[in-house]
Amino acid sequence: MFASVIFTTYNHPRWLEKTLWGFSVQSYRDFEIIVADDGSGQETRNVVESMKSKIDIPIQHLWQADDGFQKCRILNKAVVASRGEYLIFTDGDCIPHPDFVKNHVELAAENTLLSGGYFKLPLEVSRALGKQDIVNGNCTRPGWLLKHGVAFTPKIAKLFSHPVIGAILDALTITRATWNGHSSSTWKKHILAVNGFDERMQYGGQDREFGERLMNMGIKARQVRYRCSCVHLDHGRGYAGPESIARNRSIRRHTRENRITRTEFGIDSSPADPTGSS
């Protein structure tokens, strides 16, 4: 099955390059990468063009002008441009486990979304990771990370990504399966059915709202946080603001209370079905 891996980026070229090296050594090879660029400068473009010649996975670079935090808008453009029937979403500051794509594809099921996990690295370790640490898989090995400045926490077990142990831990976890921007996937046809991401939403809960519409449509959320994981590189979030978070909470509340399945502010901006499907 051909898949599309989609992730956003904004003026973090060093983190983007590390993410792309992570996807260059995936055990599953039948996929494309779509870099959904929310207004980055020339340095990011240079990184993408350079990496296109260094790795053998096809890369699309979709760019839109900087208009503040508009992740949902560029994600919708990426969905439309994607060539895969199955879409895997992560972030441009997340280095995937070598089996990240393989596990998402192998665990894919009809009428299901997969809810993966991440392990956050401290800033000093994020900065220190080099190409070799990534392509040889060390940066997602718990033992190696513990020897290189990462403090122990039970959450590091998410990086084992073992099919049997991971399945047991996923079954035992009390964390609810939700759509997570760092590691989630489903079929493209489902994303089109809910009209993609709500472009009114900026930072704060926009991924969760999208997942809630999928689940309102009857899509089952499956917990795979111990099997589909990545390491999250640390950085600041200057785009986070109380106004957008409050607005997004209001939209999410409306989605939940009214069992909304299709946004009128997504890929197709035409009005929703008046029969009540939304």
PAKE-980626 format. One line per field, with one value per residue (C-alpha): residue in three letters; x, y, z; residue number from 1. Coordinates in pm, whole numbers. Example, Ala and Ser with C-alpha at 12.3 -4.5 7.8 and 13.67 -1.06 7.14 Angstrom:
2
resn [Ala, Ser]
c1 [1230, 1367]
c2 [-450, -106]
c3 [780, 714]
resi [1, 2]
END
This chain:
278
resn [Met, Phe, Ala, Ser, Val, Ile, Phe, Thr, Thr, Tyr, Asn, His, Pro, Arg, Trp, Leu, Glu, Lys, Thr, Leu, Trp, Gly, Phe, Ser, Val, Gln, Ser, Tyr, Arg, Asp, Phe, Glu, Ile, Ile, Val, Ala, Asp, Asp, Gly, Ser, Gly, Gln, Glu, Thr, Arg, Asn, Val, Val, Glu, Ser, Met, Lys, Ser, Lys, Ile, Asp, Ile, Pro, Ile, Gln, His, Leu, Trp, Gln, Ala, Asp, Asp, Gly, Phe, Gln, Lys, Cys, Arg, Ile, Leu, Asn, Lys, Ala, Val, Val, Ala, Ser, Arg, Gly, Glu, Tyr, Leu, Ile, Phe, Thr, Asp, Gly, Asp, Cys, Ile, Pro, His, Pro, Asp, Phe, Val, Lys, Asn, His, Val, Glu, Leu, Ala, Ala, Glu, Asn, Thr, Leu, Leu, Ser, Gly, Gly, Tyr, Phe, Lys, Leu, Pro, Leu, Glu, Val, Ser, Arg, Ala, Leu, Gly, Lys, Gln, Asp, Ile, Val, Asn, Gly, Asn, Cys, Thr, Arg, Pro, Gly, Trp, Leu, Leu, Lys, His, Gly, Val, Ala, Phe, Thr, Pro, Lys, Ile, Ala, Lys, Leu, Phe, Ser, His, Pro, Val, Ile, Gly, Ala, Ile, Leu, Asp, Ala, Leu, Thr, Ile, Thr, Arg, Ala, Thr, Trp, Asn, Gly, His, Ser, Ser, Ser, Thr, Trp, Lys, Lys, His, Ile, Leu, Ala, Val, Asn, Gly, Phe, Asp, Glu, Arg, Met, Gln, Tyr, Gly, Gly, Gln, Asp, Arg, Glu, Phe, Gly, Glu, Arg, Leu, Met, Asn, Met, Gly, Ile, Lys, Ala, Arg, Gln, Val, Arg, Tyr, Arg, Cys, Ser, Cys, Val, His, Leu, Asp, His, Gly, Arg, Gly, Tyr, Ala, Gly, Pro, Glu, Ser, Ile, Ala, Arg, Asn, Arg, Ser, Ile, Arg, Arg, His, Thr, Arg, Glu, Asn, Arg, Ile, Thr, Arg, Thr, Glu, Phe, Gly, Ile, Asp, Ser, Ser, Pro, Ala, Asp, Pro, Thr, Gly, Ser, Ser]
c1 [0, 132, 112, 167, 348, 240, 391, 403, 704, 767, 1117, 1284, 1520, 1759, 1476, 1323, 1646, 1665, 1305, 1377, 1682, 1454, 1219, 1509, 1580, 1229, 1196, 886, 968, 645, 555, 601, 680, 482, 641, 349, 527, 331, 530, 896, 1184, 1447, 1658, 1379, 1340, 1714, 1700, 1416, 1584, 1911, 1742, 1559, 1897, 2018, 1732, 1541, 1192, 993, 936, 670, 725, 400, 446, 202, 274, 321, -16, 32, -29, -230, -147, -497, -489, -158, -257, -567, -352, -130, -426, -543, -192, -126, -95, -143, -468, -350, -225, 12, 49, 336, 527, 840, 1007, 953, 1208, 1027, 1119, 1260, 938, 709, 565, 568, 366, 113, 58, 44, -199, -427, -785, -1110, -1311, -1028, -783, -458, -352, 26, 266, 584, 868, 986, 1360, 1521, 1652, 2020, 1975, 1760, 2038, 2313, 2157, 2350, 2281, 2452, 2259, 1942, 2021, 2161, 1848, 2022, 1804, 1497, 1671, 1588, 1923, 2121, 1911, 1954, 2331, 2322, 2147, 1782, 1638, 1450, 1071, 835, 720, 1045, 895, 697, 1018, 1053, 777, 773, 471, 389, 502, 362, 23, 8, 103, -145, -417, -325, -288, -561, -485, -776, -708, -732, -605, -252, -62, 270, 157, -184, -315, -625, -757, -766, -1130, -1225, -1039, -1218, -1552, -1514, -1378, -1032, -914, -1116, -929, -1081, -864, -513, -294, -455, -661, -706, -585, -820, -1121, -1042, -1027, -1352, -1530, -1388, -1517, -1854, -1872, -1825, -1450, -1301, -993, -730, -455, -105, 109, 352, 384, 381, 614, 865, 1095, 985, 1257, 1217, 1161, 969, 610, 583, 266, 62, -186, -488, -721, -674, -691, -1021, -1169, -1061, -1216, -1545, -1529, -1442, -1729, -1969, -1830, -1882, -2221, -2369, -2195, -2047, -1886, -1817, -1668, -1784, -1437, -1218, -1100, -1431, -1575, -1924, -2206, -2258, -2526, -2859, -3002, -2826, -2521, -2310]
c2 [0, 342, 594, 968, 1106, 1465, 1710, 2085, 2306, 2672, 2822, 2529, 2412, 2228, 2029, 1969, 1822, 1582, 1475, 1407, 1197, 993, 921, 836, 515, 378, -1, 47, 225, 260, 615, 981, 1276, 1599, 1894, 2128, 2460, 2730, 3028, 2948, 3144, 3051, 2846, 2590, 2572, 2513, 2225, 2056, 2094, 1960, 1660, 1571, 1481, 1290, 1049, 813, 885, 1131, 1469, 1728, 2076, 2273, 2635, 2910, 3271, 3350, 3459, 3363, 3009, 2850, 2482, 2366, 2553, 2403, 2057, 2070, 2160, 1864, 1627, 1736, 1698, 1359, 1054, 789, 618, 610, 928, 940, 1268, 1380, 1706, 1861, 1848, 1474, 1207, 879, 536, 330, 124, 428, 407, 25, 1, 263, 82, -268, -164, 27, -103, -1, 270, 324, 597, 521, 729, 716, 854, 1054, 1094, 1450, 1512, 1792, 2087, 2007, 1652, 1778, 2013, 1753, 1485, 1448, 1273, 949, 935, 943, 718, 442, 453, 551, 856, 636, 370, 412, 278, 514, 815, 735, 732, 1067, 1298, 1188, 1130, 804, 807, 515, 705, 611, 264, 410, 401, 22, -3, -381, -546, -779, -574, -260, -424, -528, -179, -17, -243, -155, 222, 441, 723, 779, 735, 1075, 1232, 1350, 1575, 1403, 1049, 964, 810, 710, 666, 967, 897, 952, 1283, 1405, 1292, 1525, 1801, 1804, 2039, 2341, 2644, 2878, 2710, 2824, 2692, 2483, 2167, 2185, 1826, 1696, 1870, 1705, 1365, 1428, 1483, 1157, 974, 1148, 998, 651, 609, 400, 541, 274, 323, 257, 494, 213, 93, 408, 650, 927, 1153, 1515, 1780, 2062, 2426, 2737, 2809, 3180, 3128, 3008, 3267, 3269, 3412, 3128, 2867, 3009, 3025, 2670, 2543, 2698, 2528, 2194, 2226, 2293, 1989, 1761, 1888, 1881, 1567, 1760, 1546, 1793, 2139, 2414, 2572, 2298, 2164, 2237, 2567, 2500, 2476, 2156, 1899, 2053, 1708, 1714, 1496, 1770]
c3 [0, -96, 190, 225, 531, 596, 843, 891, 944, 1017, 1026, 1202, 924, 1157, 1314, 969, 836, 1132, 1071, 705, 790, 1015, 728, 499, 693, 740, 717, 498, 173, -25, 75, -7, 219, 202, 381, 453, 498, 683, 555, 625, 473, 216, 458, 491, 113, 82, 330, 143, -197, -58, 105, -217, -367, -59, 13, -212, -77, -293, -125, -206, -62, -33, 77, 168, 260, 627, 769, 1131, 1255, 973, 1017, 924, 594, 477, 600, 382, 83, 163, 185, -161, -304, -146, -373, -106, -18, 344, 516, 812, 1003, 1222, 1283, 1134, 1475, 1530, 1436, 1369, 1497, 1205, 1201, 1226, 873, 871, 1191, 1082, 752, 900, 1173, 934, 934, 769, 946, 1193, 1288, 1466, 1767, 1810, 2065, 2116, 2362, 2422, 2428, 2632, 2436, 2482, 2351, 2063, 1958, 1994, 1772, 1449, 1121, 1226, 1554, 1343, 1047, 1269, 1485, 1809, 1872, 1922, 2133, 2504, 2624, 2403, 2506, 2876, 2825, 2646, 2890, 2892, 3239, 3295, 3284, 3214, 2903, 2729, 2681, 2389, 2185, 2191, 1927, 1973, 1807, 2098, 2398, 2238, 2182, 2548, 2670, 2431, 2570, 2928, 2888, 3037, 2792, 2556, 2184, 2012, 1691, 1778, 1539, 1612, 1516, 1373, 1055, 863, 510, 279, 196, 562, 576, 264, 408, 711, 482, 635, 907, 1024, 888, 1147, 1408, 1491, 1773, 2045, 1998, 1621, 1575, 1844, 1686, 1354, 1523, 1706, 1374, 1242, 1550, 1523, 1174, 1321, 1275, 1557, 1733, 1803, 2060, 1916, 2122, 2214, 1854, 1639, 1814, 1750, 1946, 1975, 1949, 2198, 2094, 2191, 2086, 2020, 1819, 2119, 2245, 2479, 2214, 1966, 2239, 2369, 2018, 1944, 2267, 2161, 1820, 1980, 2225, 1936, 1750, 2050, 2158, 1808, 1683, 1391, 1122, 842, 881, 646, 677, 536, 201, 33, 151, 13, 270, 466, 378, 488, 562, 898, 839, 995]
resi [1, 2, 3, 4, 5, 6, 7, 8, 9, 10, 11, 12, 13, 14, 15, 16, 17, 18, 19, 20, 21, 22, 23, 24, 25, 26, 27, 28, 29, 30, 31, 32, 33, 34, 35, 36, 37, 38, 39, 40, 41, 42, 43, 44, 45, 46, 47, 48, 49, 50, 51, 52, 53, 54, 55, 56, 57, 58, 59, 60, 61, 62, 63, 64, 65, 66, 67, 68, 69, 70, 71, 72, 73, 74, 75, 76, 77, 78, 79, 80, 81, 82, 83, 84, 85, 86, 87, 88, 89, 90, 91, 92, 93, 94, 95, 96, 97, 98, 99, 100, 101, 102, 103, 104, 105, 106, 107, 108, 109, 110, 111, 112, 113, 114, 115, 116, 117, 118, 119, 120, 121, 122, 123, 124, 125, 126, 127, 128, 129, 130, 131, 132, 133, 134, 135, 136, 137, 138, 139, 140, 141, 142, 143, 144, 145, 146, 147, 148, 149, 150, 151, 152, 153, 154, 155, 156, 157, 158, 159, 160, 161, 162, 163, 164, 165, 166, 167, 168, 169, 170, 171, 172, 173, 174, 175, 176, 177, 178, 179, 180, 181, 182, 183, 184, 185, 186, 187, 188, 189, 190, 191, 192, 193, 194, 195, 196, 197, 198, 199, 200, 201, 202, 203, 204, 205, 206, 207, 208, 209, 210, 211, 212, 213, 214, 215, 216, 217, 218, 219, 220, 221, 222, 223, 224, 225, 226, 227, 228, 229, 230, 231, 232, 233, 234, 235, 236, 237, 238, 239, 240, 241, 242, 243, 244, 245, 246, 247, 248, 249, 250, 251, 252, 253, 254, 255, 256, 257, 258, 259, 260, 261, 262, 263, 264, 265, 266, 267, 268, 269, 270, 271, 272, 273, 274, 275, 276, 277, 278]
END
